[in-house]
Amino acid sequence: MSTKRNSVLNLSSPFFALKHVIVFLSLIILNVWFYRILVDFHKTQEDDRTERHVTMLDIPNITTTLAPCLLRDLEILESMGSRDARLMLSPPVQVLLSPRTNGTDFKPLIVIMITSMAESILQRQEVRRTWMQWTKRFRVQALFFLGLDEDAPNFQDIYSDLVHEQQVYGDLVVIKFQEGYYRLTAKTLRMLEWFLQFYKGTEDRPKFLVKTDHDVFVNVPNLLRHMYSSETWTSMRQNGYYFGGHIIKKAGVNLNATTKWFVSPDYWYPARKFYPHFLSGPFYIMSSNILEKLFNGSFTVPLYPFEDVYLTGMLRQKVNLKLTQVDNLQLLSVPNMEELRNMIAGHSIFSLTSFQQYWVHFTH
């Protein structure tokens, strides 16, 4: 009797192996089936052009059995709201706080839009104490761009703090918008929309818009040298516009599921296909005459979770714009002293102390 029981439970027996192969194949088929439900559902949602956003409740009773990568896709879609720009950019941008103007005689050549969040007051203060001081000496205006959700439970307290901050500094652009990492694509499109509205007349419109983040140190004198250089104006004459930054080539879908850049391949973008060349997101430069083309083009290109890949890659390619390489951008590593001397912009990778170190180096 004992011998018979052992033979049945033998892990190396053909019966045991076949049974588990069948179970494994069944799980794969079940996950593929669930994935098709997700894809078909989301496509239907986008085609209907309704105001309803994809939520976990839209697909009841199956999320607990989905593979982790599919759950990740659901989380991204939930955070994004929709991949349809017509839904995400409707109604038109609603401004809660506008910046203080410097008088009718002040016409900036460059506007630097710094993406920030309501709670990031320390980062904004560090920017104001350091590189933003340069803008007072040149035809450059630096503004912080942030969103505020009116449905947030502590909205009134946050808004009151921002009103006080605006009274002191006058450099905030606050729009009605729900912040989130995967909403940065829609937020940047809202930035273009605001710029086009605030500077309505093309004759008075600043020539360039620089998009950057509150953890990037911008060397304004070096930026101006670059913008007035023969290389920049040669590019402007040849193309009729300027779209420059650190160009990233031969990058594709990140397949490392432990990172925030991971998305399931094929549903979002082909796994074996490179993205169009795009600019590193922390800092890039656009001439103002391409902003309307980019904004309007977004209605024909499904939104993508990563703003730099989407706006400077997919969307840029769709509307047929070329990129220009800008050297002296230290966005992916800490610059050494030689690089620091010629640096146009540097990412504060470790802490805000980098801002003070950069500022002391340039001003003493």
VORO-163399 format. One line per 4 residues: number of its first residue (from 0); their letters; for each residue x, y, z of C-alpha. Coordinates in nm, 4 decimals. Example, Ala and Ser with C-alpha at 12.3 -4.5 7.8 and 13.67 -1.06 7.14 Angstrom:
<rs>
0 = AS = 1.2300,-0.4500,0.7800; 1.3670,-0.1060,0.7140
</rs>
This chain:
<rs>
0 = MSTK = 0.0000,0.0000,0.0000; 0.2812,0.2376,0.0922; 0.4648,0.1573,-0.2309; 0.1593,0.2384,-0.4413
4 = RNSV = 0.1034,0.5764,-0.2668; 0.4660,0.6784,-0.3243; 0.4472,0.5989,-0.6926; 0.1439,0.8237,-0.7364
8 = LNLS = 0.3041,1.1150,-0.5503; 0.6380,1.0830,-0.7250; 0.7191,1.4361,-0.8498; 0.9104,1.2978,-1.1425
12 = SPFF = 0.6214,1.0861,-1.2685; 0.4818,1.1683,-1.6168; 0.1331,1.2093,-1.4683; 0.2468,1.4792,-1.2245
16 = ALKH = 0.4402,1.6712,-1.4929; 0.1531,1.6567,-1.7455; -0.0973,1.7810,-1.4906; 0.1121,2.0877,-1.4088
20 = VIVF = 0.1821,2.1652,-1.7736; -0.1941,2.1688,-1.8319; -0.2476,2.4007,-1.5324; 0.0303,2.6333,-1.6486
24 = LSLI = -0.1069,2.6547,-2.0044; -0.4549,2.7181,-1.8680; -0.3287,3.0134,-1.6630; -0.1579,3.1622,-1.9681
28 = ILNV = -0.4761,3.1290,-2.1771; -0.6829,3.2813,-1.8954; -0.4496,3.5823,-1.8620; -0.4495,3.6406,-2.2388
32 = WFYR = -0.8278,3.6278,-2.2342; -0.8425,3.8830,-1.9499; -0.5925,4.1034,-2.1311; -0.8090,4.1051,-2.4452
36 = ILVD = -1.1053,4.2081,-2.2281; -0.8981,4.5013,-2.0993; -0.7812,4.6090,-2.4452; -1.1247,4.5764,-2.6063
40 = FHKT = -1.2877,4.7592,-2.3189; -1.0463,5.0518,-2.3316; -1.0719,5.0834,-2.7100; -1.4512,5.0924,-2.6804
44 = QEDD = -1.4246,5.3561,-2.4090; -1.2056,5.5761,-2.6299; -1.4239,5.5317,-2.9378; -1.7360,5.6336,-2.7461
48 = RTER = -1.5707,5.9696,-2.6604; -1.7588,5.9850,-2.3314; -1.6561,6.1873,-2.0301; -1.6225,5.8699,-1.8244
52 = HVTM = -1.2699,5.7705,-1.7228; -1.1350,5.4173,-1.6950; -1.1395,5.3032,-1.3339; -1.0871,4.9768,-1.1553
56 = LDIP = -1.4644,4.9577,-1.1130; -1.5118,4.9511,-1.4906; -1.3887,4.5917,-1.5037; -1.5552,4.4239,-1.2036
60 = NITT = -1.4501,4.1008,-1.0383; -1.1422,4.0269,-1.2508; -0.8653,4.2538,-1.1234; -0.7629,4.0121,-0.8494
64 = TLAP = -0.6835,3.7442,-1.1061; -0.4982,3.9580,-1.3589; -0.1236,3.9159,-1.3982; 0.0822,4.1902,-1.2219
68 = CLLR = 0.1751,4.3624,-1.5470; -0.1907,4.3910,-1.6432; -0.2723,4.5390,-1.3040; 0.0070,4.7893,-1.3685
72 = DLEI = -0.1589,4.8865,-1.6973; -0.4871,4.9413,-1.5149; -0.3136,5.1624,-1.2592; -0.1509,5.3702,-1.5348
76 = LESM = -0.4792,5.4105,-1.7212; -0.6515,5.5037,-1.3973; -0.3853,5.7660,-1.3256; -0.3833,5.9063,-1.6794
80 = GSRD = -0.7617,5.9398,-1.6918; -0.7777,5.8715,-2.0631; -0.5484,5.8363,-2.3633; -0.7768,6.0658,-2.5609
84 = ARLM = -0.6507,6.4255,-2.5552; -0.9984,6.5497,-2.6452; -1.1194,6.4208,-2.3111; -0.8155,6.5226,-2.1065
88 = LSPP = -0.8005,6.8748,-2.2536; -1.1692,6.9512,-2.2285; -1.2931,7.1975,-2.1158; -1.0252,7.4573,-2.2012
92 = VQVL = -0.7605,7.5255,-1.9383; -0.9042,7.6816,-1.6227; -0.6595,7.9158,-1.4506; -0.6848,7.9537,-1.0738
96 = LSPR = -0.3866,8.1887,-1.0308; -0.2129,8.3942,-1.3008; 0.1377,8.5419,-1.2750; 0.2038,8.9035,-1.1995
100 = TNGT = 0.3090,9.0919,-1.5117; 0.6202,9.3095,-1.5185; 0.4550,9.5931,-1.7073; 0.3625,9.6435,-2.0701
104 = DFKP = 0.7184,9.7385,-2.1662; 0.8646,9.4047,-2.0574; 0.8683,9.1586,-2.3455; 1.0666,8.8456,-2.2610
108 = LIVI = 1.2617,8.6682,-2.5289; 1.2414,8.3411,-2.3339; 0.9834,8.2097,-2.0897; 1.1049,7.9266,-1.8680
112 = MITS = 0.8126,7.7164,-1.7462; 0.9081,7.5146,-1.4387; 0.6817,7.2196,-1.3618; 0.6123,7.1957,-0.9910
116 = MAES = 0.3478,7.0713,-0.7469; 0.1554,7.2586,-0.4819; 0.3380,7.0935,-0.1932; 0.6855,7.1563,-0.3397
120 = ILQR = 0.7380,7.4951,-0.1751; 1.0957,7.4120,-0.0640; 1.2012,7.3352,-0.4212; 1.0474,7.6592,-0.5479
124 = QEVR = 1.2185,7.8605,-0.2766; 1.5543,7.7085,-0.3674; 1.5044,7.7990,-0.7323; 1.4105,8.1560,-0.6350
128 = RTWM = 1.7175,8.1921,-0.4132; 1.9551,8.0672,-0.6810; 1.9363,8.0603,-1.0597; 1.6076,8.2509,-1.0863
132 = QWTK = 1.7970,8.5608,-0.9670; 1.9614,8.5774,-1.3098; 1.6282,8.6353,-1.4866; 1.6037,8.9830,-1.3330
136 = RFRV = 1.9002,9.0939,-1.5452; 1.7843,8.9581,-1.8803; 1.4828,8.9336,-2.1089; 1.3855,8.6080,-1.9445
140 = QALF = 1.0790,8.5243,-1.7400; 1.0642,8.2157,-1.5158; 0.7286,8.0827,-1.3961; 0.6212,7.7815,-1.1934
144 = FLGL = 0.3458,7.5720,-1.3502; 0.1356,7.3561,-1.1205; -0.2053,7.1950,-1.0982; -0.4557,7.1925,-0.8150
148 = DEDA = -0.7507,6.9561,-0.7814; -1.0593,7.1422,-0.6597; -1.2074,6.8125,-0.5409; -0.9177,6.7436,-0.3042
152 = PNFQ = -1.0302,6.7364,0.0624; -0.7713,6.9968,0.1678; -0.8130,7.2143,-0.1413; -0.9030,7.5335,0.0451
156 = DIYS = -0.5973,7.5191,0.2724; -0.3588,7.4517,-0.0165; -0.5185,7.7222,-0.2280; -0.4875,7.9767,0.0535
160 = DLVH = -0.1166,7.8953,0.0872; -0.0655,7.9378,-0.2876; -0.2536,8.2691,-0.2877; -0.0165,8.3958,-0.0170
164 = EQQV = 0.2853,8.2677,-0.2115; 0.1558,8.4404,-0.5235; 0.1110,8.7693,-0.3385; 0.4757,8.7558,-0.2318
168 = YGDL = 0.6393,8.6357,-0.5542; 0.3858,8.6602,-0.8384; 0.5521,8.3792,-1.0347; 0.2908,8.1026,-1.0158
172 = VVIK = 0.0639,7.9652,-1.2848; -0.1915,7.7451,-1.1095; -0.4466,7.5586,-1.3180; -0.7344,7.3306,-1.2293
176 = FQEG = -0.5708,6.9925,-1.2762; -0.5223,6.6663,-1.0900; -0.1490,6.6046,-1.0529; 0.0147,6.2643,-1.1032
180 = YYRL = 0.3291,6.1171,-1.2561; 0.1419,5.9621,-1.5467; -0.0528,6.2850,-1.5986; 0.2586,6.4851,-1.6830
184 = TAKT = 0.1861,6.4394,-2.0547; -0.1531,6.6075,-2.0228; -0.0067,6.8687,-1.7869; 0.2603,6.9677,-2.0393
188 = LRML = -0.0038,7.0005,-2.3111; -0.1985,7.2243,-2.0727; 0.1198,7.4286,-2.0357; 0.1315,7.4844,-2.4124
192 = EWFL = -0.2368,7.5764,-2.4095; -0.1861,7.8282,-2.1281; 0.1145,7.9847,-2.3019; -0.0827,8.0296,-2.6251
196 = QFYK = -0.3697,8.1910,-2.4341; -0.1621,8.4160,-2.2071; 0.0577,8.5453,-2.4908; -0.2157,8.5763,-2.7515
200 = GTED = -0.0602,8.8142,-3.0003; 0.2061,8.6453,-3.2119; 0.4026,8.9714,-3.2425; 0.4329,9.0145,-2.8647
204 = RPKF = 0.4717,8.6442,-2.7931; 0.8091,8.5367,-2.6492; 1.0235,8.3659,-2.9107; 1.1056,8.0608,-2.7003
208 = LVKT = 0.9477,7.8433,-2.4349; 1.1789,7.6365,-2.2163; 1.0155,7.3454,-2.0358; 1.2024,7.2354,-1.7254
212 = DHDV = 1.1440,7.0920,-1.3759; 1.1913,7.2382,-1.0286; 1.4864,7.0042,-0.9646; 1.6869,7.1387,-1.2607
216 = FVNV = 1.9431,7.4180,-1.2226; 1.9356,7.6492,-1.5266; 2.2402,7.8634,-1.6029; 2.0538,8.1549,-1.7608
220 = PNLL = 2.3646,8.3359,-1.8987; 2.4805,8.0166,-2.0697; 2.1286,7.9559,-2.1979; 2.1226,8.3013,-2.3546
224 = RHMY = 2.4646,8.2473,-2.5123; 2.3286,7.9317,-2.6676; 2.0115,8.1006,-2.7925; 2.2091,8.3848,-2.9518
228 = SSET = 2.4699,8.1503,-3.1018; 2.5150,8.1081,-3.4751; 2.4246,7.7379,-3.4461; 2.0840,7.8178,-3.2998
232 = WTSM = 1.9958,8.0809,-3.5563; 2.1239,7.8621,-3.8383; 1.8834,7.5944,-3.7199; 1.6054,7.8537,-3.7016
236 = RQNG = 1.6716,7.9699,-4.0573; 1.6931,7.6209,-4.2007; 1.3881,7.4767,-4.0283; 1.1828,7.7868,-3.9574
240 = YYFG = 1.1593,7.6825,-3.5914; 1.3649,7.5444,-3.3033; 1.3088,7.2269,-3.1027; 1.6213,7.1438,-2.9039
244 = GHII = 1.7530,6.9466,-2.6107; 1.9447,6.6303,-2.5313; 1.8356,6.3822,-2.7997; 1.7790,6.0231,-2.6892
248 = KKAG = 1.8071,5.7640,-2.9641; 1.7358,5.3916,-2.9850; 1.5269,5.3743,-2.6701; 1.2255,5.1492,-2.6402
252 = VNLN = 0.9705,5.0144,-2.3964; 1.1256,4.9525,-2.0550; 1.0657,4.5842,-1.9760; 1.1900,4.6028,-1.6157
256 = ATTK = 0.8679,4.5589,-1.4181; 1.0269,4.7017,-1.1009; 1.0639,5.0537,-1.2440; 0.8059,5.3302,-1.2844
260 = WFVS = 0.8867,5.3407,-1.6571; 0.7615,4.9872,-1.7185; 0.4530,4.9371,-1.9349; 0.3252,4.6202,-2.0971
264 = PDYW = 0.4733,4.5975,-2.4465; 0.2600,4.5797,-2.7598; -0.0501,4.7308,-2.5950; 0.1303,5.0616,-2.5352
268 = YPAR = 0.4090,5.0396,-2.7921; 0.5725,4.7528,-2.9880; 0.8300,4.5802,-2.7686; 1.0792,4.5296,-3.0502
272 = KFYP = 1.0515,4.8775,-3.1966; 1.2492,5.1868,-3.0931; 1.0702,5.5029,-2.9920; 1.1065,5.7979,-3.2306
276 = HFLS = 1.4057,6.0098,-3.1269; 1.2985,6.2254,-2.8324; 1.4391,6.4850,-2.5912; 1.5280,6.4205,-2.2283
280 = GPFY = 1.2310,6.5478,-2.0307; 1.3887,6.7611,-1.7549; 1.4904,7.0387,-1.9971; 1.4125,7.1235,-2.3590
284 = IMSS = 1.3590,7.4332,-2.5726; 1.0789,7.5085,-2.8203; 1.0322,7.8114,-3.0409; 0.6848,7.9500,-2.9815
288 = NILE = 0.5816,7.9101,-3.3460; 0.5519,7.5300,-3.3092; 0.3428,7.5215,-2.9916; 0.0042,7.5462,-3.1600
292 = KLFN = 0.1023,7.2733,-3.4053; 0.2012,7.0436,-3.1193; -0.1090,7.1190,-2.9136; -0.3523,7.0632,-3.1997
296 = GSFT = -0.1634,6.7534,-3.3131; -0.2207,6.5888,-2.9743; -0.5848,6.5297,-3.0680; -0.4750,6.2776,-3.3300
300 = VPLY = -0.2077,6.0896,-3.1305; -0.3163,5.8765,-2.8297; -0.1531,6.0007,-2.5098; 0.1410,5.8043,-2.3706
304 = PFED = 0.2390,5.7817,-2.0009; 0.5811,5.9434,-2.0495; 0.5726,6.3103,-2.1444; 0.9132,6.3374,-2.3124
308 = VYLT = 0.8611,6.0257,-2.5269; 0.5158,6.1469,-2.6266; 0.5537,6.5210,-2.6839; 0.9068,6.5369,-2.8247
312 = GMLR = 0.8975,6.1924,-2.9869; 0.5649,6.0483,-3.1003; 0.3743,6.3764,-3.1342; 0.6734,6.5631,-3.2743
316 = QKVN = 0.7167,6.2963,-3.5426; 0.3454,6.3039,-3.6269; 0.3500,6.6791,-3.6967; 0.6796,6.6485,-3.8857
320 = LKLT = 0.9209,6.8505,-3.6722; 1.2963,6.7968,-3.6435; 1.5042,6.7928,-3.3271; 1.8266,6.9850,-3.2636
324 = QVDN = 2.0941,6.8513,-3.0291; 2.1865,7.0885,-2.7453; 2.5211,7.0171,-2.5828; 2.6197,7.1084,-2.2266
328 = LQLL = 2.3059,6.9632,-2.0696; 2.3916,6.7580,-1.7600; 2.0586,6.5827,-1.7114; 2.1643,6.2239,-1.6496
332 = SVPN = 2.4746,6.2626,-1.4335; 2.6431,6.4968,-1.1865; 2.8705,6.7407,-1.3759; 3.2380,6.7803,-1.2981
336 = MEEL = 3.3921,7.1285,-1.2655; 3.4765,7.1613,-1.6356; 3.1281,7.0550,-1.7384; 2.9826,7.2872,-1.4765
340 = RNMI = 3.1546,7.5891,-1.6307; 2.9796,7.5430,-1.9658; 2.6603,7.3866,-1.8341; 2.3275,7.5209,-1.9605
344 = AGHS = 2.1168,7.3057,-1.7298; 2.1956,7.0436,-1.4677; 1.9682,6.7972,-1.2938; 1.9863,6.8121,-0.9125
348 = IFSL = 1.9995,6.4353,-0.8775; 2.0736,6.3882,-0.5098; 1.9425,6.6868,-0.3120; 1.8711,7.0574,-0.3215
352 = TSFQ = 2.2203,7.1244,-0.1845; 2.3353,7.0880,-0.5455; 2.1539,7.4148,-0.6224; 2.3499,7.6041,-0.3603
356 = QYWV = 2.6758,7.4445,-0.4753; 2.6087,7.5413,-0.8362; 2.5040,7.8937,-0.7369; 2.8145,7.9543,-0.5254
360 = HFTH = 3.0346,7.8243,-0.8063; 2.8841,8.0594,-1.0645; 2.8573,8.3730,-0.8510; 3.1847,8.3727,-0.6557
</rs>
